[in-house]
Every structure is written in C-alpha cells, then in structure tokens.
Amino acid sequence: MITKVTLQDIPSLTALINSAYRGETSKKGWTTEAHLLEGKRTTEEELTEIIADPKNTFLKYTENDQIIGSVLLVEKEHQLYLGMLTVSPELQNSGIGKKLLAEGEKHAKTLGLSSIIMTVVSVRSELIAWYKRHGYVETGEREPFPASDIHINVSDKPLEFIYLEKRV
C-alpha cells in the first residue's frame, strides 16, 4: 500500500533510506552507493524538515505494517522533482520501485505538472539505464556533487549529478 509518510514514520524511514544507499546492508541490493560514498544518506532532522514543507509529498510503500519503499515528490513550478526513491535492499527487483515511480507520475498529473525531473549520480550507469527503461531521458544538465559532512566521497572518480526528465 502506498500512503503519505507521517512524523511517526521518520525513524523507520531514516533507517530504510540509509540501509538502501550506504553501508554493508545496502550491498544486498543493486542500488547501493557504498562504493562511492560513506556516511549517512539522510538524517531524522532532514526528513522532518522535508515533511514539514507543503511543497513536498513523501510517500511510503508498506507491507505488513513495515515501510519497505519510499519516494520524495517535490512540486517545483511546472515540474515535479522525484528523489530518494528507496526500496529495501532485500526486496529490490520486485516491482516496488516501478510502483513508486508510477505513483510519482500520477501525482504530477494530479498537480497539472508537465514533467518529472530527477538527479542521479553520473557514475551510476545501471541506475541511469533503469530510469531510461522507464521513459526518462538525460537533459544534458549537470551539477557538482555537494561536499558535506554526511556524504563522504570514497570514489576514485569525480562525482556529479546528471538530470533526467520524463514528460507526463
């Protein structure tokens, strides 16, 4: 079931997102960034701020009262920004990510927005290919990966974000 995230979900959601992107648990799935970045992907404080912003819609995918997937949808002028698409590492390749993407597209249409945009780390070729199979195309826009105390670059390659877009 896909529903909106609540403040009570933040501890579970933080654990899920961090387990899917960073550290040893993330290596069970194919979307890990552990070989590129150390540290946490997000914090409870960041998620609390995200949920408080009325332009943001954070959705969770639950089964048996457990959050096993999530996606952040941010209303931006004529586009919807899609970020933090997360599926529990043990359940990746089971269709949950596709369902969350479809829900994002439905949300964009409900808001009357013309497209969905996202950023993906440029060296994540398998993830970029997955999004392309779902109708996203590269826009040509790029931006440097932000330096921070949370996201510690351990890659031997320079990291940057590329923008992908899908018309809805």
Buried (B, 14 or more C-beta within 10 A) or exposed (E): EBEEBEEEBBEBBBEBBBBBBBBEBBEBBEBBBBEBBBBBBBBEEBBEEBBEEEEBBBBBBBEEEEBBBBBBBBBEEEBBBBBBBBBBBEBBEEEBBEBBBEBBBEBBEEBEBEBBBBBBBBBBEEBBEBBEEEBBEBEEEEEEBEEEEBBEBEEEEEBEBBBBBBEB
